[in-house]
């Protein structure tokens, strides 16, 4: 007995009790694990024996493919039990499951690898290579749906990263929200709004999380909406009277493009005709931009950036300008460019798109000179490859990479009523050779997006439609959700017809208003320049009203000249002008017949010196009927007034 136990016994005798409580129970973990493993083996043996008996009852040819019966003949159940008890490792390798047919067993009649092992391996390798080649240039185009946005060209389209929703915006100033899960076969949008009145949408893009949407229109202020269509912020407008763009808080000219950061959900970028590229942050609420980068041509003059983008890691910014140049900036640098490519596309043509690939080294550009070019950022002196004869009539036509980074996709423009079809062109990334072409419609293809999550293609056209291409086997959700839903039938019993009750003698409070036609209301609204957005007509009266001057005095110079020039306004006395014709009226009366000529009273006109006499009489006391006598004592003469 140890000294500690002896000390406890002596303490128990002194304190007068038998012990310090119950001792903690001790467990042998190794024994527990061994018992559990043994029970599991027994259960598996019983299960395998039952399955083996059932398989023998069905067919004597079916056997359980285990390690023993593959290499050796089948043994009896008793011998199998003994071998299992002797060798635990072999039991762990046994296969548990339903029996396989004899043709599928190694060495059976259906085993081709036993007869030709070398040839089968070669054939399998070749088949895998062929499948890989086919998959590299696979396009999900077996099925198609068409959604109608309007009748004007759709200049912008954005797809949520998850592929559940997408947004369209066009030259009709409207922006529509589409939800695949909420649509049926009618293919109707669930929300429509006008983000910027009288300005067409040039760019739409979701943030990296899909929480917000960047809207860039043809004005100078970009907007941020949430995914449900509610406005979050509007960027501030810059001061147009300042020449240095560094001193302005926002853009001063129309926007050309916008892009969201691929990693940071609160950062986005815009480019404008004022020659600057500005980065913004959602946390600043659009009150001031974060950075300003100027675009300059070879001579140092201002040039307009047409399109811009981030690299996939967000560390590099790229822009394509109207002089045909490409510019690249490091995100950490705010002024100087890291590299510039002059003459990448034809001077004066709008390079409508620039985009990075997933490998971060390749950049594709879509030029207004009907070309698509591929660049390597490590060697920008010459393009890696270029493709020609791809017409582009719009300044927003884009090109994009496929999800597997093996192809480039772009749209081709066609003239109206030319007989040609607008088509999607798929180019090999290595040499930009045409791999596939998909004709879609009789109008131009403007925007194309290939969503990797749902593996579906979106293409917007100049006739106001959106074509969604998908494959039944390899595409997921998206358009496959809405094409299987039936249209909701309208229950006629639920329609409530409101009848109008005519009560002519009722009080105005309880009298129903008369139904007015919409045409009259439209004509009334048309006359209101606020509702119809019609410019106010020039003032026709003399002077001005409401702070506005007349048409010829709308400017300061014309107003000053008007005040200096001779006033030709006729201020003659109308009474004198009428009396000039008194003698002619008496000699040849036209308005009074001869029967009343003798009975007319004699006309007595007032003398012209009445004003002078009134001045003389100004000292008469009010209420008196007489004048004071003159100095000579003679009373003043009184003139009869008629």
Backbone torsions as a table, in degrees:
resi	resn	phi	psi	omega
1	UNK	NA	138.1	-177.9
2	UNK	-76.4	166.2	-179.8
3	UNK	-66.2	-30.9	-179.9
4	UNK	-68.1	-38.7	179.0
5	UNK	-69.2	-38.9	177.4
6	UNK	-62.6	-38.2	178.4
7	UNK	-65.5	-37.5	178.2
8	UNK	-67.0	-39.0	-180.0
9	UNK	-66.1	-41.4	178.8
10	UNK	-65.9	-37.8	178.8
11	UNK	-67.0	-36.9	178.2
12	UNK	-65.2	-39.0	178.8
13	UNK	-66.0	-39.2	-179.5
14	UNK	-68.9	-43.3	-177.2
15	UNK	-76.1	-21.3	176.2
16	UNK	86.1	24.6	175.2
17	UNK	-132.2	165.8	-171.6
18	UNK	-80.4	-20.6	-178.5
19	UNK	-179.9	177.6	-178.6
20	UNK	-94.8	21.2	-179.1
21	UNK	109.7	-177.1	-178.4
22	UNK	-74.6	143.7	176.5
23	UNK	-82.5	148.9	179.1
24	UNK	-68.7	140.8	-178.4
25	UNK	-75.0	136.4	-179.9
26	UNK	-103.4	139.8	-177.3
27	UNK	-117.6	141.4	174.2
28	UNK	-99.3	100.4	-174.6
29	UNK	-65.0	-37.5	-179.6
30	UNK	-63.2	-39.2	178.8
31	UNK	-67.1	-38.7	179.7
32	UNK	-64.2	-45.2	179.8
33	UNK	-62.9	-40.1	-179.7
34	UNK	-65.4	-40.3	178.6
35	UNK	-66.4	-40.6	178.9
36	UNK	-64.0	-42.6	179.8
37	UNK	-65.2	-37.6	179.5
38	UNK	-66.7	-41.6	178.2
39	UNK	-64.3	-39.4	178.8
40	UNK	-64.6	-38.4	178.0
41	UNK	-63.5	-42.4	-179.7
42	UNK	-63.8	-42.1	178.6
43	UNK	-63.1	-42.5	179.4
44	UNK	-66.4	-35.2	178.1
45	UNK	-64.7	-45.2	179.1
46	UNK	-61.6	-41.0	-179.9
47	UNK	-65.5	-43.8	179.1
48	UNK	-64.7	-37.2	178.5
49	UNK	-65.4	-40.0	177.9
50	UNK	-64.0	-44.0	-179.8
51	UNK	-65.6	-36.1	179.4
52	UNK	-67.6	-40.0	178.1
53	UNK	-65.4	-40.8	178.6
54	UNK	-64.6	-41.1	-179.8
55	UNK	-67.0	-35.5	177.4
56	UNK	-68.3	-34.9	178.7
57	UNK	-67.0	-36.3	180.0
58	UNK	-73.7	-50.4	-177.5
59	UNK	-154.2	133.3	-179.8
60	UNK	-74.9	-15.4	-178.6
61	UNK	-80.4	-17.5	-176.7
62	UNK	-88.1	131.3	178.5
63	UNK	-132.9	160.3	178.1
64	UNK	-82.2	123.7	-177.9
65	UNK	-77.9	93.4	175.6
66	UNK	-111.6	174.0	-179.4
67	UNK	-66.2	-26.5	-178.0
68	UNK	-78.9	-46.7	-174.9
69	UNK	-79.9	-8.8	174.2
70	UNK	-80.0	-42.7	-176.9
71	UNK	-88.6	-26.2	-177.1
72	UNK	-130.1	166.9	176.4
73	UNK	-64.8	160.6	-178.7
74	UNK	-66.6	139.8	179.6
75	UNK	-106.8	168.4	178.8
76	UNK	-75.7	167.2	-177.8
77	UNK	-68.3	-35.0	179.8
78	UNK	-66.5	-44.2	178.9
79	UNK	-65.5	-33.3	179.6
80	UNK	-67.5	-36.8	177.3
81	UNK	-64.1	-42.6	179.9
82	UNK	-63.7	-42.0	-179.7
83	UNK	-66.9	-34.3	178.2
84	UNK	-67.4	-38.8	179.0
85	UNK	-67.6	-35.0	-178.0
86	UNK	-75.3	-39.8	-172.8
87	UNK	-120.6	107.0	179.8
88	UNK	-80.0	-31.7	-178.6
89	UNK	-65.9	-37.7	-179.9
90	UNK	-67.2	-31.2	178.4
91	UNK	-66.5	-33.6	-180.0
92	UNK	-66.1	-26.4	-178.7
93	UNK	-88.0	-8.2	-178.7
94	UNK	-65.1	143.7	178.8
95	UNK	-88.6	133.1	179.7
96	UNK	-110.1	128.7	179.4
97	UNK	156.0	-176.9	-179.6
98	UNK	-69.1	154.7	-178.4
99	UNK	-71.6	154.4	178.6
100	UNK	-102.0	150.0	176.5
101	UNK	-65.9	158.0	-176.8
102	UNK	-61.3	-30.5	-177.3
103	UNK	-68.1	-20.7	-178.4
104	UNK	-90.6	-7.9	-179.3
105	UNK	-78.9	151.1	176.7
106	UNK	-63.9	132.0	-179.4
107	UNK	89.9	-5.8	-179.8
108	UNK	-78.9	-174.3	-178.6
109	UNK	-69.2	-29.7	-178.7
110	UNK	-87.6	0.8	-179.3
111	UNK	-89.0	103.9	-179.9
112	UNK	-81.4	-20.6	-177.9
113	UNK	-71.5	-23.9	179.5
114	UNK	-71.2	-34.1	-178.8
115	UNK	-78.6	-47.4	-175.6
116	UNK	-128.4	78.4	-176.9
117	UNK	-68.1	-43.0	-176.5
118	UNK	-71.5	-44.3	-177.6
119	UNK	-65.1	-39.7	-178.2
120	UNK	-65.7	-39.6	178.6
121	UNK	-63.9	-39.6	178.1
122	UNK	-65.7	-42.0	-179.3
123	UNK	-64.7	-41.2	-179.8
124	UNK	-63.8	-39.3	178.4
125	UNK	-63.6	-43.2	-179.6
126	UNK	-65.6	-39.3	178.3
127	UNK	-64.4	-41.3	178.3
128	UNK	-62.8	-40.0	179.0
129	UNK	-64.3	-41.3	178.6
130	UNK	-63.9	-41.4	178.6
131	UNK	-63.2	-39.4	178.3
132	UNK	-63.7	-41.3	179.0
133	UNK	-63.7	-40.9	178.7
134	UNK	-66.1	-40.6	-178.1
135	UNK	-68.4	-28.5	-179.8
136	UNK	-62.2	-35.7	-176.8
137	UNK	-114.3	31.1	178.5
138	UNK	-78.0	137.8	177.0
139	UNK	-126.4	128.9	179.1
140	UNK	-77.3	84.9	-173.6
141	UNK	-133.5	23.3	-179.8
142	UNK	-74.3	-29.6	-179.6
143	UNK	-132.4	162.7	-174.9
144	UNK	-152.4	142.2	169.8
145	UNK	-126.9	152.5	-177.7
146	UNK	-123.6	125.8	178.8
147	UNK	-113.3	135.0	-175.4
148	UNK	-97.0	119.9	175.8
149	UNK	-93.5	-39.4	-178.7
150	UNK	177.5	-147.3	-179.6
151	UNK	-118.0	-9.6	-179.2
152	UNK	-101.2	162.9	-176.7
153	UNK	-59.0	141.8	176.3
154	UNK	-93.2	107.7	-174.0
155	UNK	-93.0	-7.5	-178.3
156	UNK	-149.9	143.4	176.9
157	UNK	-150.9	139.4	-179.7
158	UNK	-137.5	137.4	-179.8
159	UNK	-117.2	134.4	178.6
160	UNK	-62.1	145.8	179.7
161	UNK	-55.5	-34.2	177.8
162	UNK	-78.5	-14.2	180.0
163	UNK	81.5	9.0	-178.3
164	UNK	-79.7	-33.3	-177.9
165	UNK	-132.6	158.7	171.0
166	UNK	-149.6	160.3	-173.2
167	UNK	-129.2	142.7	177.7
168	UNK	-125.7	144.5	176.1
169	UNK	-145.3	143.2	-174.6
170	UNK	-142.1	-162.8	-177.8
171	UNK	-81.5	1.2	173.8
172	UNK	-91.2	11.1	175.6
173	UNK	70.7	3.8	-176.8
174	UNK	-101.2	154.4	175.8
175	UNK	-130.3	126.5	-175.5
176	UNK	-118.1	143.7	-180.0
177	UNK	-108.5	132.9	-177.9
178	UNK	-125.1	139.2	179.4
179	UNK	-129.5	118.6	-177.8
180	UNK	-64.7	-40.0	-176.8
181	UNK	-70.0	-25.5	-178.2
182	UNK	-96.9	-5.7	-178.7
183	UNK	-91.3	155.9	170.2
184	UNK	-117.5	-159.8	-177.4
185	UNK	-66.9	-16.8	177.7
186	UNK	-70.3	-22.4	174.9
187	UNK	55.6	58.7	179.7
188	UNK	-108.8	145.2	177.6
189	UNK	-75.4	155.1	-178.3
190	UNK	-99.0	-8.5	177.1
191	UNK	-155.7	143.7	178.8
192	UNK	-140.2	133.8	179.8
193	UNK	-150.5	167.0	179.0
194	UNK	-115.5	99.6	-175.3
195	UNK	-68.2	-41.0	-178.4
196	UNK	-134.1	109.0	-176.0
197	UNK	-64.3	136.5	176.0
198	UNK	63.6	19.8	176.5
199	UNK	-133.8	125.8	-179.7
200	UNK	-73.5	150.9	179.9
201	UNK	-82.3	130.2	-178.5
202	UNK	-108.0	-21.7	-178.1
203	UNK	-156.5	138.9	174.2
204	UNK	-135.4	136.8	178.1
205	UNK	-158.1	137.9	174.0
206	UNK	-79.8	152.6	170.9
207	UNK	-72.1	172.5	-175.1
208	UNK	-64.6	-24.7	177.8
209	UNK	-94.5	-8.7	-177.9
210	UNK	76.6	12.4	-176.7
211	UNK	-82.8	-35.7	-177.1
212	UNK	-128.0	165.8	-178.6
213	UNK	-129.0	130.5	175.2
214	UNK	-90.9	125.5	-179.8
215	UNK	-117.8	117.0	176.8
216	UNK	-115.8	117.3	-180.0
217	UNK	-110.3	-176.2	-176.1
218	UNK	-81.4	19.6	170.9
219	UNK	-105.0	-169.0	-175.1
220	UNK	-98.5	3.8	-174.9
221	UNK	-124.9	116.0	175.8
222	UNK	-79.9	155.9	-178.7
223	UNK	-129.0	155.0	176.4
224	UNK	-121.0	127.3	176.2
225	UNK	-118.2	155.9	171.3
226	UNK	-84.4	175.2	-173.2
227	UNK	-69.9	-10.5	177.1
228	UNK	-97.2	-3.3	175.0
229	UNK	98.3	18.7	178.3
230	UNK	-104.5	135.9	-174.6
231	UNK	-70.2	135.1	179.7
232	UNK	-102.5	-48.0	179.0
233	UNK	-156.7	165.2	174.8
234	UNK	-133.9	129.6	-178.0
235	UNK	-68.5	149.9	-177.6
236	UNK	-75.0	153.9	177.7
237	UNK	-95.0	140.6	-179.0
238	UNK	-79.5	171.9	179.6
239	UNK	-85.3	118.7	-176.7
240	UNK	-74.8	-13.9	-176.2
241	UNK	-94.1	5.2	177.0
242	UNK	-104.4	134.6	-179.7
243	UNK	-84.1	-34.3	-178.6
244	UNK	-83.6	113.9	-176.5
245	UNK	-72.0	-14.0	177.2
246	UNK	-69.5	-23.7	-175.2
247	UNK	-92.9	1.2	179.0
248	UNK	-103.1	148.7	-176.7
249	UNK	-81.3	-19.7	-177.7
250	UNK	-150.1	-170.3	-179.7
251	UNK	-75.5	151.0	178.5
252	UNK	-114.5	-0.9	179.3
253	UNK	-136.1	176.6	-175.6
254	UNK	-64.3	148.6	179.0
255	UNK	-82.5	148.7	177.6
256	UNK	-111.8	-29.3	-177.7
257	UNK	-163.7	164.4	176.8
258	UNK	-150.1	152.6	-176.8
259	UNK	-151.4	142.0	178.0
260	UNK	-97.7	151.1	179.9
261	UNK	-69.3	134.9	-177.0
262	UNK	-74.2	-14.7	-177.8
263	UNK	-116.6	-39.3	-177.8
264	UNK	-97.7	122.0	-174.0
265	UNK	-77.5	-12.7	-177.7
266	UNK	-101.3	-0.8	-175.3
267	UNK	-110.6	140.1	174.8
268	UNK	-148.5	169.2	-172.0
269	UNK	-135.9	145.3	177.2
270	UNK	-136.7	150.9	174.6
271	UNK	-128.9	149.1	-170.2
272	UNK	-140.6	169.8	177.4
273	UNK	-72.7	-7.1	175.7
274	UNK	-78.3	3.4	175.3
275	UNK	84.1	17.2	-178.1
276	UNK	-125.0	155.9	172.2
277	UNK	-120.9	121.4	-174.3
278	UNK	-119.1	140.9	174.7
279	UNK	-107.2	142.5	-174.5
280	UNK	-128.1	164.6	176.8
281	UNK	-133.3	135.9	-178.6
282	UNK	-62.4	-30.2	-177.7
283	UNK	-70.3	-18.4	176.4
284	UNK	-84.2	-4.9	178.5
285	UNK	59.9	26.3	175.6
286	UNK	72.3	13.5	-177.7
287	UNK	-78.1	-26.6	179.9
288	UNK	-158.2	142.3	179.4
289	UNK	-78.0	159.3	-179.1
290	UNK	-81.8	-53.3	-177.5
291	UNK	-132.1	155.9	178.5
292	UNK	-130.1	126.9	177.2
293	UNK	-125.0	129.4	-177.6
294	UNK	-96.8	145.6	176.6
295	UNK	-105.6	126.6	-178.5
296	UNK	-126.4	146.9	176.1
297	UNK	-86.5	-169.0	-175.7
298	UNK	-64.9	-31.9	-179.5
299	UNK	-88.0	2.2	179.7
300	UNK	87.3	6.8	179.4
301	UNK	-88.0	165.8	-177.7
302	UNK	-70.8	137.1	174.8
303	UNK	-129.7	154.8	-172.9
304	UNK	-95.2	124.6	172.4
305	UNK	-77.9	128.3	-177.9
306	UNK	-93.3	-37.6	-179.7
307	UNK	-143.5	156.4	-178.7
308	UNK	-148.5	160.8	179.6
309	UNK	-162.7	163.7	172.0
310	UNK	-100.8	155.1	167.4
311	UNK	-73.4	166.7	-175.3
312	UNK	-65.6	-26.2	176.1
313	UNK	-93.0	-4.4	177.0
314	UNK	76.7	11.1	-177.1
315	UNK	-94.1	-10.2	-177.8
316	UNK	-131.4	141.7	175.3
317	UNK	-113.1	140.3	-179.5
318	UNK	-132.7	148.6	-179.9
319	UNK	-146.4	146.3	175.1
320	UNK	-115.9	129.4	-172.6
321	UNK	-107.6	168.7	-176.1
322	UNK	-75.0	-12.0	175.7
323	UNK	-87.7	8.7	178.1
324	UNK	86.0	9.2	-176.8
325	UNK	-98.6	156.9	175.0
326	UNK	-117.8	134.8	-177.1
327	UNK	-127.4	141.6	-178.5
328	UNK	-129.5	137.0	178.4
329	UNK	-126.1	146.0	167.9
330	UNK	-80.3	140.5	-177.5
331	UNK	-60.9	-28.8	-178.9
332	UNK	-79.5	-17.4	179.8
333	UNK	-100.7	138.9	-175.5
334	UNK	-107.6	-13.5	-173.6
335	UNK	-119.5	-67.6	-171.6
336	UNK	-78.5	148.9	178.4
337	UNK	-87.5	151.5	175.9
338	UNK	-81.4	-34.1	177.7
339	UNK	-158.7	149.5	-179.1
340	UNK	-136.7	136.6	176.4
341	UNK	-116.3	111.8	179.3
342	UNK	-90.4	139.1	177.3
343	UNK	70.6	29.5	177.6
344	UNK	-64.2	-37.0	175.0
345	UNK	-131.9	174.0	-175.6
346	UNK	-62.7	138.9	179.9
347	UNK	-64.5	134.1	178.9
348	UNK	89.5	-13.3	177.3
349	UNK	-88.9	142.4	-178.3
350	UNK	-80.3	113.0	173.9
351	UNK	-76.9	98.8	-164.7
352	UNK	-77.8	-12.8	-176.7
353	UNK	-155.7	144.1	170.9
354	UNK	-144.3	133.2	-174.5
355	UNK	-150.9	142.5	176.8
356	UNK	-87.9	150.4	174.5
357	UNK	-89.8	176.4	-178.7
358	UNK	-72.2	-20.6	-179.9
359	UNK	-84.2	-1.3	175.3
360	UNK	69.0	2.1	-178.7
361	UNK	-114.0	-21.1	-177.2
362	UNK	-102.8	140.5	178.7
363	UNK	-133.0	131.9	176.5
364	UNK	-112.3	144.3	179.7
365	UNK	-130.0	143.1	177.2
366	UNK	-115.5	114.1	-174.0
367	UNK	-98.6	159.4	173.7
368	UNK	-75.7	-3.8	176.6
369	UNK	-92.1	23.5	175.4
370	UNK	64.4	36.5	179.4
371	UNK	-131.2	157.5	170.6
372	UNK	-126.6	129.0	-176.2
373	UNK	-127.0	145.2	178.6
374	UNK	-112.5	132.2	-175.8
375	UNK	-125.0	152.1	172.8
376	UNK	-111.1	121.0	-175.2
377	UNK	-66.6	-16.8	177.7
378	UNK	-82.0	-15.5	179.3
379	UNK	-150.9	89.3	-172.7
380	UNK	-96.2	10.2	-177.7
381	UNK	-67.1	-43.9	179.9
382	UNK	-131.4	150.3	177.4
383	UNK	-70.3	149.6	177.5
384	UNK	-68.0	-42.6	178.8
385	UNK	-157.4	161.3	179.5
386	UNK	-147.1	148.6	177.8
387	UNK	-125.4	135.4	-176.2
388	UNK	-113.8	179.6	176.9
389	UNK	57.5	45.7	174.0
390	UNK	-122.6	88.3	-173.2
391	UNK	-57.1	142.2	-179.4
392	UNK	-141.2	110.1	-178.5
393	UNK	-103.3	-2.7	-175.2
394	UNK	-121.3	145.9	-178.7
395	UNK	-83.6	5.8	179.8
396	UNK	-122.4	8.4	178.4
397	UNK	-66.3	133.8	-174.2
398	UNK	-118.3	170.5	170.4
399	UNK	-135.5	146.3	-174.8
400	UNK	-142.2	163.0	179.4
401	UNK	-93.1	152.6	175.0
402	UNK	-74.5	161.4	-179.1
403	UNK	-60.8	-33.0	178.9
404	UNK	-86.4	3.2	175.4
405	UNK	63.4	29.4	179.6
406	UNK	-107.2	-18.3	-175.6
407	UNK	-135.1	162.8	170.5
408	UNK	-116.7	142.3	-179.2
409	UNK	-123.6	134.3	176.4
410	UNK	-150.9	163.6	179.0
411	UNK	-104.1	156.5	-178.1
412	UNK	-116.9	136.2	179.7
413	UNK	-92.5	147.3	177.1
414	UNK	-134.0	155.7	177.6
415	UNK	-79.7	152.6	-177.6
416	UNK	-70.3	136.5	179.4
417	UNK	57.3	34.2	179.0
418	UNK	-92.7	-11.5	-178.6
419	UNK	88.9	-8.1	179.0
420	UNK	-94.6	160.1	-179.2
421	UNK	-108.9	138.3	171.7
422	UNK	-71.8	138.1	-172.2
423	UNK	-141.1	156.7	171.1
424	UNK	-90.3	131.7	-177.7
425	UNK	-114.2	126.8	178.6
426	UNK	-106.7	124.1	-175.7
427	UNK	-115.1	142.2	175.0
428	UNK	-70.9	134.1	-175.3
429	UNK	-68.6	-28.8	-174.8
430	UNK	-71.4	-43.7	-175.7
431	UNK	-130.4	4.1	179.8
432	UNK	57.1	36.3	171.5
433	UNK	-87.0	149.1	-176.6
434	UNK	-70.3	122.1	179.4
435	UNK	-96.6	-41.0	-176.8
436	UNK	-154.5	152.0	175.7
437	UNK	-134.7	135.0	-179.4
438	UNK	-124.7	104.7	174.6
439	UNK	-70.2	134.5	-177.1
440	UNK	-113.1	-50.2	-173.3
441	UNK	-156.2	-176.6	-179.1
442	UNK	-89.7	7.6	-179.3
443	UNK	-118.6	177.5	-175.6
444	UNK	-78.4	148.5	173.7
445	UNK	-95.7	125.1	-174.2
446	UNK	-105.0	-64.7	-175.9
447	UNK	-110.9	140.3	176.0
448	UNK	-133.3	135.8	178.0
449	UNK	-138.0	132.2	177.1
450	UNK	-114.8	105.9	-178.6
451	UNK	-82.6	121.9	-176.8
452	UNK	-75.4	-23.3	-176.2
453	UNK	-70.4	-44.5	-179.1
454	UNK	-102.6	-6.0	178.3
455	UNK	56.2	56.8	179.0
456	UNK	-136.7	150.2	-177.3
457	UNK	-105.5	135.0	176.8
458	UNK	-116.9	131.9	179.9
459	UNK	-137.8	125.4	177.3
460	UNK	-100.1	147.1	-174.3
461	UNK	-121.4	170.0	-179.4
462	UNK	-81.7	-7.2	176.8
463	UNK	-96.0	10.7	174.2
464	UNK	88.3	19.5	-179.7
465	UNK	-116.1	157.2	175.3
466	UNK	-121.5	122.6	179.0
467	UNK	-100.2	126.0	178.0
468	UNK	-112.7	116.3	-179.6
469	UNK	-103.1	136.6	-179.6
470	UNK	-150.6	163.9	177.6
471	UNK	-114.5	138.3	-175.3
472	UNK	-65.8	-36.9	-174.5
473	UNK	-88.5	-41.5	-171.1
474	UNK	-102.3	-8.2	175.7
475	UNK	-92.6	152.0	-175.6
476	UNK	-124.6	130.2	174.9
477	UNK	52.4	-137.3	179.7
478	UNK	61.1	-125.0	-178.0
479	UNK	-66.0	-21.0	179.1
480	UNK	-68.8	-18.1	179.6
481	UNK	-78.9	-36.2	-172.6
482	UNK	-91.8	-23.7	-177.0
483	UNK	-73.8	-16.4	-179.1
484	UNK	-95.7	-5.3	-179.7
485	UNK	-89.9	135.4	177.9
486	UNK	-80.7	155.7	176.8
487	UNK	-71.0	143.2	179.9
488	UNK	-72.9	127.5	178.8
489	UNK	-82.0	139.3	179.7
490	UNK	-85.2	123.4	177.9
491	UNK	-79.4	115.6	-177.1
492	UNK	-65.3	-25.8	-179.3
493	UNK	-69.7	-21.8	-178.0
494	UNK	-85.6	-8.2	-179.0
495	UNK	-78.4	124.7	-179.6
496	UNK	-105.8	122.0	179.4
497	UNK	-96.2	118.9	-179.1
498	UNK	-92.8	117.2	-179.5
499	UNK	-94.4	141.7	-178.9
500	UNK	-89.9	130.4	179.5
501	UNK	-104.3	123.3	-178.1
502	UNK	-93.1	117.1	177.3
503	UNK	-128.9	88.5	-174.3
504	UNK	-69.1	-25.4	-174.7
505	UNK	-103.4	12.4	178.9
506	UNK	-81.4	163.4	179.3
507	UNK	-67.5	152.7	179.9
508	UNK	-59.1	-26.5	-179.8
509	UNK	-66.8	-34.4	-176.6
510	UNK	-104.3	5.8	-178.5
511	UNK	-87.6	132.5	179.3
512	UNK	-80.4	142.3	179.5
513	UNK	-73.1	149.4	178.9
514	UNK	-72.6	142.5	178.0
515	UNK	-74.0	127.9	-178.9
516	UNK	-109.5	145.5	-179.3
517	UNK	-72.9	151.3	179.9
518	UNK	-70.1	-24.0	-179.1
519	UNK	-66.6	-42.3	179.0
520	UNK	-66.1	-38.6	177.8
521	UNK	-65.7	-37.3	176.8
522	UNK	-65.8	-40.2	177.7
523	UNK	-64.9	-36.7	178.2
524	UNK	-68.4	-41.1	178.1
525	UNK	-68.2	-28.9	179.4
526	UNK	-66.1	-31.6	179.4
527	UNK	-75.0	-21.9	177.8
528	UNK	-83.9	117.0	-175.2
529	UNK	-71.3	-18.4	179.5
530	UNK	-76.7	-46.8	-178.9
531	UNK	-72.7	-37.1	-177.7
532	UNK	-89.4	-3.1	-178.7
533	UNK	57.0	35.4	179.9
534	UNK	-95.6	135.3	178.5
535	UNK	-60.8	146.8	-179.5
536	UNK	-70.0	135.1	178.3
537	UNK	-70.4	157.6	179.2
538	UNK	-67.8	152.4	178.9
539	UNK	-73.2	139.5	-178.8
540	UNK	-105.2	-20.0	-178.4
541	UNK	-79.2	-179.8	179.6
542	UNK	-79.5	137.6	179.5
543	UNK	81.7	-145.0	-179.0
544	UNK	-142.2	179.2	-179.3
545	UNK	-153.6	137.7	177.8
546	UNK	63.3	32.5	-179.1
547	UNK	80.6	5.3	179.6
548	UNK	-106.9	143.9	178.1
549	UNK	-97.8	171.2	178.3
550	UNK	-69.8	169.3	-173.5
551	UNK	-59.5	-43.2	-177.8
552	UNK	-80.7	-3.9	177.0
553	UNK	-119.2	28.8	-176.8
554	UNK	-72.8	-28.5	178.5
555	UNK	-103.7	162.7	-178.7
556	UNK	-66.3	-39.9	-178.3
557	UNK	-63.9	-45.5	-179.7
558	UNK	-66.9	-32.3	178.5
559	UNK	-67.8	-40.4	178.9
560	UNK	-67.6	-42.7	179.0
561	UNK	-63.3	-35.3	179.4
562	UNK	-66.0	-37.4	179.4
563	UNK	-72.9	-29.3	-179.8
564	UNK	-82.2	-37.2	-174.9
565	UNK	-66.4	163.3	-179.3
566	UNK	-69.4	133.6	179.3
567	UNK	-85.4	121.2	-178.1
568	UNK	-97.9	20.3	-179.2
569	UNK	-71.3	132.3	-177.7
570	UNK	-81.9	109.5	-179.8
571	UNK	-113.6	31.3	178.5
572	UNK	-71.0	156.0	179.8
573	UNK	-74.2	120.9	-179.0
574	UNK	-65.1	-27.7	180.0
575	UNK	-67.4	-42.6	178.2
576	UNK	-66.2	-35.3	178.3
577	UNK	-65.3	-33.2	178.9
578	UNK	-75.3	-39.7	-178.0
579	UNK	-67.9	-15.8	176.9
580	UNK	-63.8	-25.1	-178.1
581	UNK	-102.2	17.1	-178.0
582	UNK	-69.4	-44.7	-178.3
583	UNK	-64.5	-40.1	178.4
584	UNK	-66.9	-32.0	179.1
585	UNK	-70.9	-36.0	177.2
586	UNK	-70.2	-39.7	-178.7
587	UNK	-69.8	-39.1	-178.1
588	UNK	-133.3	81.5	-179.2
589	UNK	-69.5	135.5	-178.8
590	UNK	-115.3	-24.2	-173.2
591	UNK	-105.1	-13.1	177.9
592	UNK	-119.6	127.0	-176.8
593	UNK	-71.6	164.4	-177.7
594	UNK	-68.8	-20.3	-179.4
595	UNK	-67.9	-27.7	-178.5
596	UNK	-103.9	7.9	-175.5
597	UNK	-69.4	-38.4	-177.8
598	UNK	-76.1	-22.8	-176.3
599	UNK	-93.6	-1.7	-179.2
600	UNK	-73.4	138.7	178.4
601	UNK	-70.3	161.7	-179.9
602	UNK	-75.5	132.1	-177.8
603	UNK	-84.1	125.0	178.9
604	UNK	-117.7	120.6	-178.9
605	UNK	-100.2	153.6	-179.8
606	UNK	-76.6	140.5	178.3
607	UNK	-71.1	160.9	-176.5
608	UNK	-79.2	-15.4	-176.7
609	UNK	-95.1	23.9	179.7
610	UNK	-68.6	-33.9	-178.8
611	UNK	-63.6	-37.4	179.3
612	UNK	-66.8	-40.4	179.8
613	UNK	-67.2	-34.6	177.6
614	UNK	-65.0	-31.9	176.6
615	UNK	-68.3	-36.0	178.8
616	UNK	-68.7	-33.6	-178.1
617	UNK	-85.4	8.4	-175.8
618	UNK	-68.9	-14.4	-178.2
619	UNK	-93.1	5.4	-179.5
620	UNK	-69.9	136.8	179.9
621	UNK	-74.7	137.6	-178.9
622	UNK	-67.7	130.9	179.8
623	UNK	99.1	-13.5	179.1
624	UNK	-90.3	142.6	-179.7
625	UNK	-96.2	-7.6	-176.7
626	UNK	-125.0	151.1	172.3
627	UNK	-87.1	154.5	172.2
628	UNK	-68.3	146.4	-177.4
629	UNK	-65.7	151.4	-179.6
630	UNK	-72.5	174.1	-176.8
631	UNK	-65.4	-31.6	-179.7
632	UNK	-79.0	-0.9	178.9
633	UNK	87.8	-3.4	-178.7
634	UNK	-87.5	137.6	177.8
635	UNK	-67.8	146.1	180.0
636	UNK	-73.0	140.2	-179.4
637	UNK	-71.3	142.2	-179.0
638	UNK	-109.7	128.7	-177.6
639	UNK	-98.2	135.0	179.6
640	UNK	-78.1	130.8	180.0
641	UNK	-109.6	127.1	178.3
642	UNK	-104.6	NA	NA
